[in-house]
Amino acid sequence: MIHNNYDMYSIRGTLITFTTYLISLMDIELMTKVGVMSIGIASGITTIVYNIKKIKKLNDNEKR
């Protein structure tokens, strides 16, 4: 069974990651760029881990 519900946590994480990527391409100070990239990386990793856990939970619920 496929669930087509929008997950706001994933959408926000994706938007933060994409926004920080665009900001890091701008001509700004190096330390600011590194800080923005760090936020984007953390947001991206957190979103991926969250989605993996959600998929595993959905798969476990479908097996029952």
ChimeraX commands (.cxc) that place a marker at each C-alpha (Angstrom):
marker #1 position 0.00,0.00,0.00 radius 0.5
marker #1 position 1.44,3.38,-0.99 radius 0.5
marker #1 position 0.82,6.42,1.19 radius 0.5
marker #1 position 0.65,9.72,-0.68 radius 0.5
marker #1 position 0.49,12.05,2.33 radius 0.5
marker #1 position 2.67,15.13,2.35 radius 0.5
marker #1 position 5.27,15.06,5.09 radius 0.5
marker #1 position 5.95,18.64,6.20 radius 0.5
marker #1 position 9.12,17.63,8.03 radius 0.5
marker #1 position 10.62,16.32,4.79 radius 0.5
marker #1 position 9.43,19.30,2.79 radius 0.5
marker #1 position 10.93,21.77,5.29 radius 0.5
marker #1 position 14.20,19.83,5.40 radius 0.5
marker #1 position 14.42,19.85,1.63 radius 0.5
marker #1 position 13.66,23.57,1.44 radius 0.5
marker #1 position 16.30,24.37,4.08 radius 0.5
marker #1 position 18.88,22.22,2.31 radius 0.5
marker #1 position 18.13,23.78,-1.08 radius 0.5
marker #1 position 18.07,27.34,0.30 radius 0.5
marker #1 position 21.39,26.94,2.10 radius 0.5
marker #1 position 22.88,25.48,-1.07 radius 0.5
marker #1 position 21.82,28.55,-3.04 radius 0.5
marker #1 position 23.14,30.90,-0.34 radius 0.5
marker #1 position 26.48,29.08,-0.28 radius 0.5
marker #1 position 26.88,29.82,-3.99 radius 0.5
marker #1 position 26.70,33.56,-3.36 radius 0.5
marker #1 position 29.77,35.74,-3.03 radius 0.5
marker #1 position 29.94,35.92,0.79 radius 0.5
marker #1 position 32.67,35.56,3.41 radius 0.5
marker #1 position 34.30,32.14,3.66 radius 0.5
marker #1 position 33.28,31.51,7.28 radius 0.5
marker #1 position 29.69,32.50,6.54 radius 0.5
marker #1 position 29.71,30.18,3.54 radius 0.5
marker #1 position 31.08,27.32,5.67 radius 0.5
marker #1 position 28.42,27.97,8.33 radius 0.5
marker #1 position 25.63,27.96,5.78 radius 0.5
marker #1 position 26.98,24.78,4.19 radius 0.5
marker #1 position 27.12,23.13,7.63 radius 0.5
marker #1 position 23.47,23.98,8.28 radius 0.5
marker #1 position 22.53,22.58,4.87 radius 0.5
marker #1 position 24.48,19.37,5.40 radius 0.5
marker #1 position 22.96,18.83,8.86 radius 0.5
marker #1 position 19.47,19.49,7.54 radius 0.5
marker #1 position 19.97,17.13,4.60 radius 0.5
marker #1 position 21.32,14.30,6.73 radius 0.5
marker #1 position 18.57,14.73,9.31 radius 0.5
marker #1 position 15.90,14.63,6.60 radius 0.5
marker #1 position 17.38,11.49,5.05 radius 0.5
marker #1 position 17.60,9.69,8.40 radius 0.5
marker #1 position 14.03,10.71,9.26 radius 0.5
marker #1 position 12.73,9.40,5.93 radius 0.5
marker #1 position 14.59,6.10,6.28 radius 0.5
marker #1 position 13.05,5.58,9.73 radius 0.5
marker #1 position 9.60,6.52,8.38 radius 0.5
marker #1 position 9.91,4.06,5.48 radius 0.5
marker #1 position 11.01,1.27,7.82 radius 0.5
marker #1 position 8.08,2.02,10.13 radius 0.5
marker #1 position 5.63,1.95,7.19 radius 0.5
marker #1 position 7.09,-1.34,5.96 radius 0.5
marker #1 position 6.81,-2.88,9.44 radius 0.5
marker #1 position 3.19,-1.75,9.74 radius 0.5
marker #1 position 2.31,-3.23,6.33 radius 0.5
marker #1 position 3.81,-6.61,7.25 radius 0.5
marker #1 position 1.50,-6.90,10.29 radius 0.5
marker link #1:1,2 radius 0.2
marker link #1:2,3 radius 0.2
marker link #1:3,4 radius 0.2
marker link #1:4,5 radius 0.2
marker link #1:5,6 radius 0.2
marker link #1:6,7 radius 0.2
marker link #1:7,8 radius 0.2
marker link #1:8,9 radius 0.2
marker link #1:9,10 radius 0.2
marker link #1:10,11 radius 0.2
marker link #1:11,12 radius 0.2
marker link #1:12,13 radius 0.2
marker link #1:13,14 radius 0.2
marker link #1:14,15 radius 0.2
marker link #1:15,16 radius 0.2
marker link #1:16,17 radius 0.2
marker link #1:17,18 radius 0.2
marker link #1:18,19 radius 0.2
marker link #1:19,20 radius 0.2
marker link #1:20,21 radius 0.2
marker link #1:21,22 radius 0.2
marker link #1:22,23 radius 0.2
marker link #1:23,24 radius 0.2
marker link #1:24,25 radius 0.2
marker link #1:25,26 radius 0.2
marker link #1:26,27 radius 0.2
marker link #1:27,28 radius 0.2
marker link #1:28,29 radius 0.2
marker link #1:29,30 radius 0.2
marker link #1:30,31 radius 0.2
marker link #1:31,32 radius 0.2
marker link #1:32,33 radius 0.2
marker link #1:33,34 radius 0.2
marker link #1:34,35 radius 0.2
marker link #1:35,36 radius 0.2
marker link #1:36,37 radius 0.2
marker link #1:37,38 radius 0.2
marker link #1:38,39 radius 0.2
marker link #1:39,40 radius 0.2
marker link #1:40,41 radius 0.2
marker link #1:41,42 radius 0.2
marker link #1:42,43 radius 0.2
marker link #1:43,44 radius 0.2
marker link #1:44,45 radius 0.2
marker link #1:45,46 radius 0.2
marker link #1:46,47 radius 0.2
marker link #1:47,48 radius 0.2
marker link #1:48,49 radius 0.2
marker link #1:49,50 radius 0.2
marker link #1:50,51 radius 0.2
marker link #1:51,52 radius 0.2
marker link #1:52,53 radius 0.2
marker link #1:53,54 radius 0.2
marker link #1:54,55 radius 0.2
marker link #1:55,56 radius 0.2
marker link #1:56,57 radius 0.2
marker link #1:57,58 radius 0.2
marker link #1:58,59 radius 0.2
marker link #1:59,60 radius 0.2
marker link #1:60,61 radius 0.2
marker link #1:61,62 radius 0.2
marker link #1:62,63 radius 0.2
marker link #1:63,64 radius 0.2
view
